[in-house]
Amino acid sequence: MSDPDRTIDFRGFATAVAEATKPDFTDVLTRSVRHRRRRRWFGSAFVALTVALSGGTAVALTASPPPSKPAPAPTTQPWHTTPPRAGAEPKQQSYTEGKIDWYVPLHRDGELTGQSTPMLAGDLDHLYLQYRKCKAAQGCTWMLAVTSDRGRTWRKLPLPPKDPVVGQPKLTLVHGSLVAVAALGDDLGTQPAFWDLPNPVYWISMDAGMTWRRPKIREVDAVPAGWLIQQQATTLEAIDPGTGDVVRVKRTPPHTIDPRRIQPNIPASAGIWVIIDGTFAYAQVSRDGGQTWATRNLPPRPDSDTFVDRPKEHLITADGKTIYLAREYRGELRLHVSVDDGRTWVARPDFDLDGPLLTVLPIDDHTLIIEGGKGTYRSTDQGRTFTRVGPLLGQGGHAIPGGFTIPTNNNEFSAWVSPDGAEWTYVKRPQVP
């Protein structure tokens, strides 16, 4: 068994290491001033230092104590992955294309099935895994495995029971110790059209699944600022991260907007973004909670022979300023970047993914992580260049309170978490049931 605190450093990634080991000229100047002060500290109020940098830049420093050295940018650090405490580094299985689907179980009688969600992270410490506890005579009970210490210990708790009208509540959203489950009409027999689905029924826990309440849903004119938006079939809904209250927008979004195409994991400061699924490439954005919408033209989509061949699109941002439009088209990443709220776009060189596009994860306004079929790639120049920094971690990576998470995309049903997008820790699922 390996040392549980051992850090595995994937070496050989020249770009990342070069950035991490680049001399800190501010630190050089500070140490130089300190050395000269020891020799000539006799009341001089001003010390001038000229340092021969590229171009011979002159730098002047006052004799007052220099400011503390700023912390290095975490995204320039070498890439690290830390194995689980319970054993050696996890073996990453090959990618099996396909998305976990509530309606098509992989193994109908298993504990972890196609009806289960991936492991979800509410923050760096709170992680949740939905599964089933089945007994031949009693049938199956939906359960929730919960950790509040990053996988060191787990509790196993029952989810709210099946609703006689809309079916079994399933894990929908987590945020810190807030857990939302919803019955979405998946037990209705013949699957109706999405516009005929009943509105979901929610149960909310504010203590990581220990207790539950069924909130009354209020109708509002707009999504309140800072609330967690839920994608529904015909309207917008949102959950208050502080109280667990749920609201539903009174009016349906414009007829051109399919709420299911709302782009997830976008910070509230960036507004609500929807990619329009039509012949022409454009999006709509609302910055007032869904009351008004502005249109943003997107770069033309690649020509496709069939509807199935159309590129998969992701619109994502870390700060609401640098916006990425990522398209997976025939095994390539076609990336465009906007720095003016989506009004203009600049194309980046096409990047061969050698497989499907599994994650588009912006860390800050310059750093972007891509999960492809054969590995993890990182850019520190807004997608102009990418460096392979390690093996494939998973799919669906996104920001969480305090950092980032990437759920595994195979039958491990586990997750990776990171405070800075550079140091990643594997959280291994517990044994279930």
C-alpha positions as CSV (number, residue, x, y, z in Angstrom):
1,M,0.0,0.0,0.0
2,S,1.4,3.4,-0.9
3,D,2.0,6.3,1.5
4,P,-1.5,7.9,1.9
5,D,0.0,11.4,1.8
6,R,2.3,10.7,-1.2
7,T,1.8,13.1,-4.1
8,I,2.3,11.7,-7.6
9,D,3.9,14.3,-9.8
10,F,3.3,13.7,-13.5
11,R,6.6,15.1,-14.9
12,G,7.7,16.1,-18.3
13,F,5.2,18.8,-19.0
14,A,7.6,21.6,-20.1
15,T,5.1,24.4,-20.3
16,A,3.7,24.0,-16.9
17,V,7.1,23.5,-15.2
18,A,8.7,26.4,-17.0
19,E,5.9,28.6,-15.7
20,A,6.3,27.2,-12.2
21,T,10.1,27.7,-12.1
22,K,10.3,31.0,-13.8
23,P,12.4,33.5,-11.7
24,D,10.4,35.8,-9.5
25,F,12.1,39.1,-10.2
26,T,10.1,40.9,-7.4
27,D,11.6,38.4,-4.9
28,V,15.1,38.9,-6.3
29,L,14.8,42.7,-5.8
30,T,13.4,42.3,-2.3
31,R,16.3,40.1,-1.2
32,S,18.8,42.5,-2.8
33,V,17.4,45.5,-0.9
34,R,17.4,43.6,2.4
35,H,21.0,42.7,1.9
36,R,22.1,46.2,1.2
37,R,20.1,47.6,4.1
38,R,22.1,45.4,6.5
39,R,25.3,47.0,5.2
40,R,24.1,50.6,4.8
41,W,21.2,51.2,7.1
42,F,22.3,54.6,8.5
43,G,19.2,56.7,7.9
44,S,19.0,56.6,4.1
45,A,15.4,57.3,3.2
46,F,15.7,56.0,-0.3
47,V,17.5,53.0,-1.9
48,A,17.7,52.8,-5.7
49,L,18.4,49.5,-7.4
50,T,19.0,49.1,-11.1
51,V,18.6,45.5,-12.2
52,A,19.7,44.3,-15.6
53,L,16.6,42.6,-16.8
54,S,15.8,42.1,-20.4
55,G,15.9,45.6,-21.8
56,G,17.7,47.0,-18.8
57,T,14.6,48.0,-16.7
58,A,15.4,50.3,-13.8
59,V,13.4,49.6,-10.5
60,A,13.3,51.9,-7.5
61,L,12.3,50.8,-4.0
62,T,11.7,52.9,-0.9
63,A,13.5,52.1,2.3
64,S,10.3,51.3,4.1
65,P,9.7,47.6,4.7
66,P,8.8,46.0,1.3
67,P,5.4,44.4,0.9
68,S,5.2,40.7,1.5
69,K,5.8,38.5,-1.5
70,P,2.6,37.7,-3.3
71,A,1.6,34.0,-3.4
72,P,2.4,32.3,-6.7
73,A,-0.6,31.9,-9.0
74,P,-1.8,28.3,-8.3
75,T,-2.5,27.7,-12.0
76,T,1.2,27.9,-12.9
77,Q,2.2,25.2,-10.4
78,P,3.1,21.7,-11.7
79,W,0.2,19.3,-12.1
80,H,-0.2,16.9,-9.2
81,T,-2.7,14.1,-8.4
82,T,-3.0,12.6,-4.9
83,P,-4.2,9.0,-4.6
84,P,-7.0,8.0,-2.2
85,R,-6.0,7.5,1.4
86,A,-7.4,4.0,1.4
87,G,-5.0,2.6,-1.2
88,A,-2.8,3.1,-4.2
89,E,-3.4,5.5,-7.1
90,P,-6.8,4.6,-8.7
91,K,-6.6,2.7,-12.0
92,Q,-8.4,4.7,-14.6
93,Q,-10.5,2.5,-16.8
94,S,-11.1,3.2,-20.4
95,Y,-13.8,5.6,-21.4
96,T,-17.1,4.2,-22.4
97,E,-19.0,6.8,-24.3
98,G,-22.5,7.5,-23.1
99,K,-24.1,9.6,-20.4
100,I,-25.6,8.2,-17.2
101,D,-29.3,8.0,-17.9
102,W,-32.1,7.6,-15.4
103,Y,-34.3,5.8,-17.8
104,V,-31.9,3.1,-19.0
105,P,-30.4,1.2,-16.1
106,L,-27.1,-0.4,-16.8
107,H,-27.8,-3.2,-14.3
108,R,-31.4,-3.0,-13.0
109,D,-30.7,-5.0,-9.9
110,G,-27.4,-3.4,-8.9
111,E,-26.6,-0.9,-6.2
112,L,-24.9,1.5,-8.6
113,T,-26.7,1.6,-11.9
114,G,-27.5,3.8,-14.8
115,Q,-30.2,5.3,-12.7
116,S,-27.6,6.7,-10.3
117,T,-26.0,10.1,-10.5
118,P,-22.2,10.5,-10.5
119,M,-20.6,11.4,-7.2
120,L,-21.4,15.1,-6.6
121,A,-19.3,17.6,-4.7
122,G,-21.1,20.3,-2.7
123,D,-17.6,21.7,-1.8
124,L,-14.1,20.3,-1.3
125,D,-15.2,18.3,1.8
126,H,-18.9,17.5,1.2
127,L,-19.4,14.8,-1.4
128,Y,-22.5,12.7,-2.1
129,L,-23.2,9.4,-3.9
130,Q,-26.7,8.1,-4.7
131,Y,-27.2,4.4,-4.8
132,R,-29.7,1.6,-4.1
133,K,-30.0,-0.8,-1.2
134,C,-31.8,-3.9,-2.5
135,K,-33.3,-6.9,-0.7
136,A,-35.1,-9.6,-2.5
137,A,-38.2,-9.6,-0.2
138,Q,-38.3,-5.8,0.4
139,G,-37.3,-4.4,-2.9
140,C,-34.9,-1.5,-3.3
141,T,-34.5,1.7,-1.2
142,W,-32.8,4.7,-2.6
143,M,-29.9,5.8,-0.4
144,L,-27.4,8.6,-0.1
145,A,-23.7,8.1,0.9
146,V,-22.4,11.3,2.5
147,T,-19.0,12.5,3.5
148,S,-18.2,15.8,5.2
149,D,-14.4,15.2,5.5
150,R,-13.4,14.5,1.9
151,G,-13.9,10.8,2.0
152,R,-12.3,9.9,5.2
153,T,-15.6,8.8,6.7
154,W,-19.0,8.1,5.2
155,R,-22.6,8.1,6.4
156,K,-25.4,6.2,4.6
157,L,-28.8,7.7,4.8
158,P,-32.2,7.0,3.1
159,L,-33.5,9.4,0.5
160,P,-37.2,10.5,0.9
161,P,-39.6,7.8,-0.2
162,K,-41.3,7.5,-3.6
163,D,-44.0,10.1,-4.3
164,P,-47.2,8.3,-5.4
165,V,-47.8,10.9,-8.1
166,V,-44.5,11.9,-9.6
167,G,-42.3,9.0,-8.6
168,Q,-39.0,8.5,-6.7
169,P,-37.0,11.6,-5.7
170,K,-33.4,11.5,-7.0
171,L,-30.4,13.6,-6.3
172,T,-30.6,16.8,-8.2
173,L,-28.3,19.4,-6.7
174,V,-25.8,19.8,-3.9
175,H,-24.1,23.0,-2.6
176,G,-22.1,22.7,0.6
177,S,-24.4,20.8,3.1
178,L,-27.5,21.7,1.0
179,V,-28.9,18.7,-0.8
180,A,-31.9,18.8,-3.2
181,V,-33.7,15.8,-4.5
182,A,-36.6,16.0,-6.9
183,A,-39.2,13.7,-8.3
184,L,-39.3,14.6,-12.0
185,G,-42.0,12.3,-13.4
186,D,-39.7,9.5,-14.4
187,D,-42.1,6.8,-13.1
188,L,-45.0,7.8,-15.4
189,G,-44.8,4.8,-17.6
190,T,-44.8,5.8,-21.2
191,Q,-42.5,8.8,-21.4
192,P,-44.4,11.9,-22.3
193,A,-43.1,14.8,-24.3
194,F,-41.0,17.2,-22.2
195,W,-43.6,19.9,-22.3
196,D,-46.2,17.6,-20.8
197,L,-44.0,16.6,-17.8
198,P,-45.4,17.7,-14.4
199,N,-43.5,20.2,-12.5
200,P,-40.9,18.6,-10.2
201,V,-41.5,18.1,-6.5
202,Y,-38.6,18.9,-4.3
203,W,-37.3,17.8,-0.9
204,I,-34.5,19.9,0.7
205,S,-31.9,19.0,3.3
206,M,-29.7,21.7,4.8
207,D,-27.8,19.3,7.0
208,A,-26.3,16.9,4.3
209,G,-29.2,14.5,4.2
210,M,-29.9,14.1,7.9
211,T,-33.3,15.7,7.8
212,W,-35.6,16.7,4.9
213,R,-38.5,19.1,4.3
214,R,-40.7,19.6,1.3
215,P,-40.7,23.3,0.5
216,K,-43.6,25.2,-0.9
217,I,-42.6,26.6,-4.3
218,R,-43.3,30.3,-4.7
219,E,-43.8,32.0,-8.1
220,V,-41.7,35.0,-8.8
221,D,-41.1,37.4,-11.7
222,A,-37.4,36.7,-11.8
223,V,-34.7,34.4,-10.4
224,P,-33.3,36.1,-7.3
225,A,-29.6,37.1,-7.5
226,G,-27.2,34.4,-6.2
227,W,-29.8,31.5,-6.3
228,L,-29.0,28.2,-7.8
229,I,-30.8,27.8,-11.1
230,Q,-32.4,24.5,-12.0
231,Q,-33.0,23.4,-15.6
232,Q,-36.6,22.4,-16.2
233,A,-38.7,21.6,-19.3
234,T,-40.8,24.8,-19.6
235,T,-39.7,27.3,-17.0
236,L,-36.9,28.5,-14.7
237,E,-36.6,27.4,-11.1
238,A,-34.0,28.3,-8.5
239,I,-33.0,27.2,-5.0
240,D,-31.8,29.6,-2.2
241,P,-28.4,28.2,-1.1
242,G,-28.9,29.7,2.3
243,T,-32.4,28.5,3.2
244,G,-33.3,25.9,0.7
245,D,-36.4,27.8,-0.5
246,V,-37.5,27.1,-4.1
247,V,-39.0,29.6,-6.6
248,R,-40.4,29.2,-10.1
249,V,-40.5,32.1,-12.6
250,K,-44.1,32.9,-13.4
251,R,-43.6,33.5,-17.1
252,T,-42.2,31.0,-19.5
253,P,-38.9,32.1,-21.2
254,P,-39.2,33.4,-24.8
255,H,-40.5,30.7,-27.2
256,T,-37.0,30.5,-28.8
257,I,-35.5,29.3,-25.5
258,D,-35.6,25.7,-24.4
259,P,-34.8,25.9,-20.7
260,R,-33.1,22.5,-21.0
261,R,-30.4,24.3,-23.0
262,I,-29.5,26.6,-20.2
263,Q,-25.7,26.4,-19.8
264,P,-24.9,25.0,-16.3
265,N,-22.2,25.9,-13.9
266,I,-22.0,29.6,-15.0
267,P,-21.4,32.1,-12.1
268,A,-24.3,34.3,-11.2
269,S,-22.3,37.4,-12.2
270,A,-22.2,36.2,-15.8
271,G,-26.0,35.9,-16.0
272,I,-28.2,33.1,-17.5
273,W,-26.9,31.8,-20.8
274,V,-28.9,29.7,-23.3
275,I,-27.6,28.2,-26.5
276,I,-30.4,28.3,-29.1
277,D,-30.8,24.9,-30.8
278,G,-31.6,25.9,-34.3
279,T,-30.2,26.4,-37.8
280,F,-28.3,29.5,-37.0
281,A,-25.7,29.8,-34.2
282,Y,-26.7,32.2,-31.5
283,A,-27.3,32.4,-27.8
284,Q,-29.4,34.5,-25.4
285,V,-28.3,35.9,-22.1
286,S,-30.3,37.4,-19.2
287,R,-28.8,39.5,-16.4
288,D,-32.0,40.2,-14.6
289,G,-33.0,36.8,-13.5
290,G,-34.9,35.9,-16.8
291,Q,-37.0,39.0,-17.2
292,T,-35.3,40.3,-20.3
293,W,-33.0,38.6,-22.8
294,A,-30.3,39.8,-25.2
295,T,-29.2,38.0,-28.3
296,R,-25.5,37.1,-28.9
297,N,-24.4,35.8,-32.3
298,L,-22.1,32.8,-32.1
299,P,-19.5,31.7,-34.6
300,P,-21.0,29.7,-37.4
301,R,-21.3,26.0,-36.7
302,P,-19.2,23.5,-38.8
303,D,-21.0,22.0,-41.7
304,S,-22.5,18.7,-40.8
305,D,-24.0,16.0,-43.0
306,T,-26.7,14.9,-40.5
307,F,-28.4,16.2,-37.3
308,V,-26.5,13.6,-35.3
309,D,-23.2,14.9,-36.7
310,R,-23.8,18.4,-35.4
311,P,-21.1,19.6,-33.0
312,K,-21.7,19.3,-29.2
313,E,-21.5,22.8,-27.7
314,H,-20.4,24.1,-24.3
315,L,-20.5,27.7,-23.3
316,I,-18.7,28.3,-20.0
317,T,-16.9,31.0,-18.1
318,A,-15.0,31.3,-14.8
319,D,-15.5,35.0,-14.1
320,G,-18.2,36.3,-16.5
321,K,-15.5,38.2,-18.5
322,T,-13.6,35.6,-20.5
323,I,-16.3,33.4,-22.1
324,Y,-15.4,30.1,-24.0
325,L,-17.5,28.4,-26.6
326,A,-16.2,24.9,-27.0
327,R,-17.4,22.6,-29.8
328,E,-16.6,18.9,-30.2
329,Y,-16.7,18.1,-33.9
330,R,-15.5,14.8,-35.3
331,G,-12.9,14.3,-32.6
332,E,-11.6,17.9,-32.6
333,L,-12.0,20.7,-30.1
334,R,-13.0,23.9,-31.9
335,L,-12.6,26.7,-29.4
336,H,-13.7,30.4,-29.6
337,V,-13.1,33.0,-26.9
338,S,-14.9,36.3,-26.1
339,V,-13.8,39.0,-23.8
340,D,-16.6,41.4,-24.5
341,D,-19.7,39.6,-23.2
342,G,-20.1,37.4,-26.3
343,R,-20.4,40.3,-28.8
344,T,-17.3,39.2,-30.7
345,W,-15.4,35.9,-30.8
346,V,-11.8,34.9,-31.6
347,A,-11.1,31.4,-32.9
348,R,-8.3,29.3,-31.4
349,P,-6.4,26.7,-33.3
350,D,-8.3,23.4,-33.6
351,F,-7.1,20.8,-31.1
352,D,-7.1,17.0,-31.8
353,L,-8.9,15.5,-28.7
354,D,-8.2,11.9,-29.9
355,G,-11.7,11.1,-28.4
356,P,-14.7,12.8,-27.0
357,L,-14.7,16.2,-25.2
358,L,-15.6,15.3,-21.6
359,T,-14.8,18.5,-19.7
360,V,-14.3,22.2,-20.4
361,L,-13.2,23.8,-17.1
362,P,-12.0,27.4,-16.9
363,I,-10.0,28.0,-13.8
364,D,-9.4,31.7,-14.2
365,D,-9.4,34.3,-17.0
366,H,-6.4,32.6,-18.7
367,T,-6.3,29.0,-17.5
368,L,-8.5,26.3,-19.1
369,I,-8.6,22.5,-18.5
370,I,-9.8,20.1,-21.1
371,E,-10.6,16.4,-20.5
372,G,-10.4,14.5,-23.7
373,G,-10.6,10.8,-24.4
374,K,-6.9,10.1,-23.8
375,G,-5.9,12.6,-21.1
376,T,-6.1,15.9,-19.3
377,Y,-4.9,19.0,-21.1
378,R,-4.2,22.5,-19.7
379,S,-3.9,25.9,-21.3
380,T,-2.6,29.0,-19.5
381,D,-3.0,31.3,-22.5
382,Q,-6.8,31.3,-23.0
383,G,-6.7,28.2,-25.3
384,R,-4.0,29.2,-27.7
385,T,-1.9,26.2,-26.7
386,F,-2.5,23.1,-24.6
387,T,-0.1,20.8,-22.7
388,R,-1.0,17.3,-21.7
389,V,-0.6,17.2,-17.9
390,G,-1.9,13.8,-16.9
391,P,-4.3,11.0,-17.5
392,L,-8.0,11.3,-18.0
393,L,-9.7,12.2,-14.7
394,G,-13.4,12.2,-15.7
395,Q,-16.2,14.2,-17.2
396,G,-18.4,17.1,-16.3
397,G,-15.8,19.1,-14.3
398,H,-17.1,22.4,-12.8
399,A,-16.5,24.9,-10.1
400,I,-17.7,24.3,-6.6
401,P,-17.5,26.4,-3.4
402,G,-13.8,26.6,-2.6
403,G,-12.5,25.0,-5.8
404,F,-13.3,22.5,-8.5
405,T,-14.5,19.0,-9.1
406,I,-14.3,16.4,-11.9
407,P,-16.5,13.3,-11.4
408,T,-15.1,10.1,-12.8
409,N,-16.6,9.0,-16.1
410,N,-16.5,5.2,-15.5
411,N,-17.9,2.7,-13.1
412,E,-15.8,3.9,-10.2
413,F,-18.5,6.4,-9.2
414,S,-15.9,8.6,-7.5
415,A,-14.6,12.1,-8.0
416,W,-11.5,14.4,-8.0
417,V,-11.5,17.7,-6.1
418,S,-9.0,20.6,-6.2
419,P,-8.7,24.0,-4.5
420,D,-6.8,25.6,-7.3
421,G,-7.1,23.5,-10.5
422,A,-3.5,22.2,-10.2
423,E,-3.5,20.0,-7.1
424,W,-6.1,17.2,-7.4
425,T,-7.2,14.7,-4.8
426,Y,-9.1,11.5,-5.6
427,V,-12.1,10.8,-3.4
428,K,-12.9,7.1,-3.6
429,R,-16.5,6.0,-3.1
430,P,-17.4,3.9,-0.1
431,Q,-18.5,0.3,-0.4
432,V,-22.2,0.1,-1.0
433,P,-24.8,-0.9,0.0
